């Protein structure tokens, strides 16, 4: 289509000549005059032209944007059918309406009935509307509101022939979309969430602001003002009473833009301001328009065009009072039940005691006891949700810790509390079971990592696939290095000092900031309930350190497994020290009767043969881009030598529109430095190391880029 448009423009000269474009429009265009002259084929020939040289710009952009969207959602064949059908409906439908409406004194209809048009824009608008049938809520409804709102406003306030064609094509596309997918078109009405109601009010205010500006610039455009011959000054008075003072239209637009921003905060004061502003504007418009109607009863369309629309908006605002219950951030920090309030040590002790008593199904659950978290304790059931607050997001860590196992109820209660505080709720690193529970309450899930899990009951280091691990164990034995599984807090000061030096050296060598949130350090390793693996030689020198978080069985809190957190190698440690430490820990935990060991997860790294779709493909490319900096995938490959099974970890969120904000919240949670420092550090990435002896891409664990979801 792009090629045909450009070639036709070049051949006809309309690509650079307005005269040529006008000539081609008159000869090959479509519209009511073309049908009356018997040139019905203009509906086909006019598709490949534009009304002016500048007209090619929006036409080509529309073909690319709307066409690509329709083709990707519907497929090539169905997209072509939608473009053709909607183009015919827009062209023939507008000609039919104008044939009926013209000749009765309606200036707008009479003027459009004499015009011809060219271009494929109506077909692509309709195809985009049809493609919305492939989307699920809430994006299906949002895109339809945007398309119909834009098309409807264009007809009301611009009123050109293309605008009428676009509106009819969009309506046709909405009916055609379900048919192309093999189902009947139907009108479904569902209850709006509080956020959706606020977005609807915000959209109305934005449209009203735009309408104020458009009507002041071109008050004679559109079908309703031209329905009756009203004097321009009187028509302007009825269009917007605020225009009676200089700059009234601009003040109206600015005020409504400010209100639109206030509405998104969801506070009760914003609702009262919006009600007051709309009530005042509607009252003034009704009085002004009623006075105009009293002098000329034929002016009722002006009243319909203005006051009734604002009254409808006022009704929407009044019906959405329930959506405005948010508390301001300053006030929320003083409320004991607010998610924004900083946590104290007493709440941390409460969460730790609850977890050790009742346990949890999540293998990352011990991270919920770390300092830096906040805790939401349920009022209706036993359990809590550990979270952090940033960028207007309540970011839950892992699975909700619940005694009943009903994670969806606890997650829903957490989400309600978050929305009441004006926060977007989400959960990061949640298990597949929690993701399924979230989908039952209407949330969405996105796989962000894969947890590597080793089943200790069947673990043995026999066979060729375990050759690297056996080599590491043998090298340690030859060097006189032994494995010790200890509580770091109980170790002598000299050992703790060595561990601290190894960690400091690792941090000083880093070109990028240390990550937090799901990544522990020496402070977390000093917890007496955390086990630490040490590789120590005959002289007492520590070559490497690992820390292990307890996995507690749901119901009684018994330790049934361990999760890898810290991984640090000393500057003089032999290369395979991490293989040695992990293998030795697995053997020790197996002998203690534990069921599993989790090697945690590498963010943005997944099993290679898994299919990628949509946002997962975007994250896959992001993982490739970050590999030179943090080595997520090399760490994932390193863990593969322990033959684990993989379990997905998910990001759970209620709405895709919140993903950019959630991304900022994750950055704030993980990075202790500013975004500017991170950007500067990314200029010179470190180079990942490769274990050439084994052929496995192995992270250099003395370097900063070897970072897992835990440690």
MOTAFEN-V606317 format. One line per field, one symbol per residue. ss: DSSP state (@ for helix, = for strand, . for the rest). phi: phi as a letter, one per 30 degrees, with the letter a starting at -180 (. if undefined). A space follows every 50 residues. Layout:
ss: ???
phi: ???
This chain:
ss: .@@@@@@@@@@@.....@@@@@@@@@@@.=.@@@@@.....@@@@@@@.. ....@@@@@@@@@@@@@@@@@@@@.@@@@@@@@@@@@@@@@@@@@@@@@@ @.....@@@@@@....=...@@@@@@@@@@@@@@....@@@@@@@@@@@@ @@@@@@@...@@@@@@@@@@@@@@@@@@@@.............@@@@@@@ @@@@@@@@@@@@@@@@@.......@@@....@@@@@@@@.@@@@...@@@ @@@@@@@@@@@@@@@.=@@@@@@@@@@@@@@@@@@@@@@@@@@@@.@@@@ @@@@@@@@@@@@@@@@@@@.@@@..=..@@@@............@@@@@@ @@@@@@@@......@@@@@....====.....========..=====... ==....@@@@@@@@@@@@@@...=======.@@@@@@@@@...======= =====@@@.....@@@@@@@@@@@@@@@...=====.@@@..@@@@@@@@ @@@@@@@@......=......@@@@.....======.....========= ==......===========.......@@@@@@@@@@@@@@@....===== ===...........@@@@@@@@@@@@@@@@.@@@@@@@@@....====== ===..@@@@@@@@@@@@@@@=...@@@@@@@.........=....=.... ...........
phi: .eddddddddddiddbbddddddddddbdbkedddddicddddcdddcbb daedddddddddddddddeddddcjddddddddddddddddddddddddd ddibideddddddcccbbjcddddddddddddddccdcdedddddddddd ddddddccidddddddddddddddddeeddcibddbcccbdddedddddd dddddddddddddddddbdcdjdddcdbdcdedddddddbddddceiddd dedddddddddddddicddddddddddddddddddddddddddddbddde dddddbdddddddddddddceddbbdcdeddddcddcddddddcdddddd dddddddciadddcddddcddjdbbccdccbdlabdabcahibccdcide cbddiddddddddddddddddicddabcidddddddddddcjdcbbdcab dcccdddcdaccjddcdddddddddddddicccbcbcedcddeddddddd ddddddddddccddcbiccdbdedddedcccbcbcbcddiddcabbbbcd ccddjbiddbabcdbdbbcddcddecddedddddddddddddjdcbbcdi bcdibbdddddcbhddddddddddddedcciedddddddddchdccbdcb ccadaddddeddedddddddcdcddddddddddbddcdcbdddcicdcdd dccdddbcdbj
